[in-house]
């Protein structure tokens, strides 16, 4: 009788565990830009967001004020590709030294893979007194998905570091670079 109870208990725990796991997997599969953008806006309400089409217009309009473009990803991600003119300043590094000669009212746009790391850096820059700081909404993944220009050592490229398997789902497969 005890063996039967243990067996039933094990089966119940297994089924419950599988349901939980499949629910988690389902949630991961349901990762969408709408959810990610909403989450970033909710977590960083004080960070101004700039859509990719707005930035593209800003970069291509000769009359617009020049911007400082900061790539907040890790150096190995930046080396694969980045947006033309971007400086690499990983979000977890001290931004003070590289930006000491920048006027506080100069427009700064920060991006990463999807927007979380760049929002962290954008908030740091705001706390340092920079007044025109923007997070590129959707960051380099959305930029690439819209077939916008990317470079590597001033050469046009069409691949992006996918960061990891989870977040890489937001980057169209054709833009993934193979990483070890």
C-alpha positions as CSV (number, residue, x, y, z in Angstrom):
1,X,0.0,0.0,0.0
2,X,2.9,2.4,0.8
3,X,4.5,1.7,-2.5
4,X,1.3,2.6,-4.3
5,X,0.9,5.9,-2.4
6,X,4.5,6.8,-3.2
7,X,4.0,5.9,-6.8
8,X,0.8,8.1,-7.0
9,X,2.7,11.0,-5.2
10,X,5.6,10.7,-7.7
11,X,3.2,10.7,-10.7
12,X,1.4,13.7,-9.3
13,X,4.6,15.6,-8.7
14,X,5.9,14.7,-12.2
15,X,2.7,15.8,-13.9
16,X,2.7,19.1,-11.9
17,X,6.3,19.6,-12.7
18,X,5.8,19.0,-16.4
19,X,2.8,21.4,-16.5
20,X,4.9,24.0,-14.8
21,X,7.8,23.5,-17.2
22,X,5.6,23.5,-20.2
23,X,4.0,26.8,-19.0
24,X,7.5,28.3,-18.7
25,X,8.4,27.1,-22.1
26,X,5.2,28.5,-23.5
27,X,5.9,31.9,-21.9
28,X,9.4,31.9,-23.4
29,X,8.0,31.0,-26.8
30,X,5.5,33.9,-26.5
31,X,8.3,36.5,-26.2
32,X,7.2,39.4,-28.4
33,X,8.4,42.9,-29.1
34,X,5.2,44.3,-27.6
35,X,5.8,42.6,-24.3
36,X,9.5,43.5,-24.2
37,X,8.9,47.2,-25.0
38,X,6.1,47.4,-22.5
39,X,8.3,45.8,-19.8
40,X,11.2,48.2,-20.5
41,X,8.9,51.2,-20.4
42,X,7.5,50.0,-17.1
43,X,10.9,49.2,-15.5
44,X,12.5,52.5,-16.7
45,X,9.7,55.0,-16.9
46,X,12.1,57.9,-16.4
47,X,14.1,56.9,-19.6
48,X,12.9,58.5,-22.8
49,X,12.4,56.1,-25.6
50,X,13.3,56.8,-29.3
51,X,11.8,54.6,-32.0
52,X,14.1,53.2,-34.7
53,X,12.5,55.1,-37.5
54,X,12.9,58.3,-35.5
55,X,16.6,57.6,-35.0
56,X,17.1,56.7,-38.6
57,X,15.5,60.1,-39.6
58,X,17.7,61.9,-37.1
59,X,20.9,60.2,-38.4
60,X,20.0,60.9,-42.1
61,X,18.7,64.5,-41.7
62,X,21.6,66.8,-42.4
63,X,19.9,69.7,-40.6
64,X,19.3,67.8,-37.3
65,X,21.5,68.2,-34.3
66,X,24.3,65.6,-34.2
67,X,23.9,62.8,-31.6
68,X,26.3,60.8,-29.6
69,X,25.4,57.1,-30.2
70,X,26.5,54.7,-27.5
71,X,26.4,50.9,-27.8
72,X,26.0,49.5,-24.3
73,X,26.7,45.9,-25.2
74,X,29.8,43.9,-24.3
75,X,32.9,44.5,-26.5
76,X,32.6,41.1,-28.2
77,X,29.0,41.9,-29.3
78,X,30.1,45.3,-30.5
79,X,32.9,43.8,-32.6
80,X,30.4,41.6,-34.6
81,X,28.5,44.7,-35.7
82,X,27.1,48.0,-34.5
83,X,25.3,51.1,-35.8
84,X,27.5,53.5,-37.8
85,X,29.1,56.0,-35.5
86,X,28.5,54.2,-32.3
87,X,30.9,54.2,-29.4
88,X,31.2,51.1,-27.3
89,X,30.6,51.8,-23.6
90,X,29.3,48.6,-21.8
91,X,26.4,49.4,-19.5
92,X,28.3,48.0,-16.5
93,X,31.3,50.3,-16.9
94,X,31.8,53.8,-15.5
95,X,30.5,56.2,-18.2
96,X,32.1,59.3,-16.7
97,X,35.6,59.2,-18.2
98,X,34.6,58.6,-21.9
99,X,32.0,61.4,-21.7
100,X,33.9,64.1,-19.7
101,X,34.0,66.6,-22.6
102,X,30.4,66.2,-23.6
103,X,28.0,69.0,-23.0
104,X,25.1,67.9,-20.7
105,X,22.5,69.0,-23.2
106,X,24.0,67.1,-26.2
107,X,21.6,64.4,-27.4
108,X,22.7,60.9,-26.5
109,X,21.1,57.7,-27.8
110,X,22.0,54.5,-26.1
111,X,21.3,51.0,-27.4
112,X,22.1,47.3,-26.6
113,X,20.5,44.1,-27.9
114,X,16.8,44.8,-27.0
115,X,16.9,47.7,-24.6
116,X,17.4,46.6,-21.0
117,X,21.1,47.2,-20.6
118,X,20.9,50.5,-22.6
119,X,18.1,51.7,-20.3
120,X,20.3,51.0,-17.3
121,X,23.1,53.1,-18.9
122,X,20.6,55.8,-20.0
123,X,19.5,56.1,-16.4
124,X,23.1,56.4,-15.2
125,X,23.7,59.2,-17.8
126,X,20.6,61.0,-16.6
127,X,21.8,60.8,-13.0
128,X,25.1,62.3,-14.1
129,X,23.2,65.4,-15.4
130,X,22.8,64.6,-19.1
131,X,19.4,66.0,-20.1
132,X,18.8,64.6,-23.6
133,X,19.3,60.9,-23.2
134,X,17.3,58.4,-25.1
135,X,17.1,54.6,-25.2
136,X,16.7,53.2,-28.7
137,X,13.5,51.2,-28.4
138,X,14.1,47.7,-29.6
139,X,17.8,48.5,-29.9
140,X,20.1,46.8,-32.4
141,X,17.9,43.7,-32.8
142,X,14.9,45.8,-34.0
143,X,17.2,48.0,-36.0
144,X,18.6,44.9,-37.8
145,X,15.2,43.3,-38.3
146,X,14.1,46.5,-40.1
147,X,17.1,46.0,-42.5
148,X,18.8,49.2,-41.3
149,X,22.6,49.6,-41.8
150,X,25.2,47.9,-39.6
151,X,29.0,48.1,-39.7
152,X,32.0,46.2,-38.6
153,X,35.3,48.1,-38.9
154,X,33.5,50.5,-41.4
155,X,32.4,47.7,-43.6
156,X,28.6,47.1,-44.0
157,X,27.5,43.8,-42.5
158,X,24.2,42.0,-42.0
159,X,24.8,40.0,-38.9
160,X,24.3,40.7,-35.2
161,X,25.6,39.0,-32.1
162,X,22.4,37.3,-30.7
163,X,23.3,37.8,-27.0
164,X,21.9,34.5,-25.9
165,X,19.3,31.9,-27.0
166,X,16.4,33.5,-25.1
167,X,16.8,37.1,-26.3
168,X,18.1,36.0,-29.7
169,X,14.6,34.9,-30.5
170,X,13.7,38.6,-31.1
171,X,16.4,38.9,-33.8
172,X,15.4,37.4,-37.1
173,X,17.4,34.2,-37.7
174,X,19.0,35.6,-41.0
175,X,20.8,38.2,-38.9
176,X,22.3,35.9,-36.3
177,X,26.0,35.5,-36.4
178,X,27.4,32.1,-35.2
179,X,29.0,32.5,-31.8
180,X,31.0,30.0,-29.8
